[in-house]
Amino acid sequence: MSNIEQTLSIIKPDAVERNLDIEIKEIFKNNGFLILKEKKIQIEKSEAEKFYKVHEIKPFYKDLCAYLSSGPIVVMVLEKANAVIANRELMGSTDPKDAKEGTIRKKYGISIDKNSVHGSDSLDNAIIEIDFFFKD
């Protein structure tokens, strides 16, 4: 039996700025993901700091927060069997240079920071992240 899951995906400012959001959404759909919810928003730096709180002690935290709040983003709830792992595989490695051919980051990522997409790294975080952007 397949394990239907939901995960959060963010199309980051670098990709939205380059008008890649429609193309990236098509990649998700063509890989069997349903886009249950989506919205284009711009968040404040303080919201980015809350969102990335798990990375607070890491050296890249401040830059990451500044970057996520630097322009519009598209946040989506994706659904499919084993969505968390499937999305991470489709996104590719954090550093586009290390990402496999055919992955979103290999195709569109500019750098380790501007890597075009974010996806939840676990089911627990997916629940937290979806709730962060899509509180009813």
BELUR-V831032 format. One record per backbone hydrogen bond with DSSP energy under -0.5 kcal/mol. CO is the residue of the C=O (numbers start at 1). NH is the residue of the N-H. Records with the same first field share a line. If there is no record, write none. Layout:
CO->NH  NH
//
This chain:
2->4
3->82
5->80
7->78
8->120
9->76
10->12  118
11->74
12->15  16
13->17
14->18
15->20
16->19
20->24
21->25
22->26
23->27
24->28
25->29
26->30
27->31
28->31  33
29->32
34->36  79
37->77
39->41  75
41->73
44->48
45->49
46->50
47->51
48->52
50->53
52->55
53->56
55->58
58->61
60->64
61->65
62->66
63->67
64->68
65->69
67->70
73->41  75
74->11
75->39
76->9  78
77->36  37
78->7
79->34
80->5  83
82->86
83->87
84->88
85->89
86->90
87->91
88->92
90->104
91->105
94->96
95->98  99
100->103
103->107
104->108  109
105->109
113->115
114->110  111
115->117
116->12
118->10
122->126
123->127
124->128
125->129
126->130
127->131
128->132
129->133
130->134
//
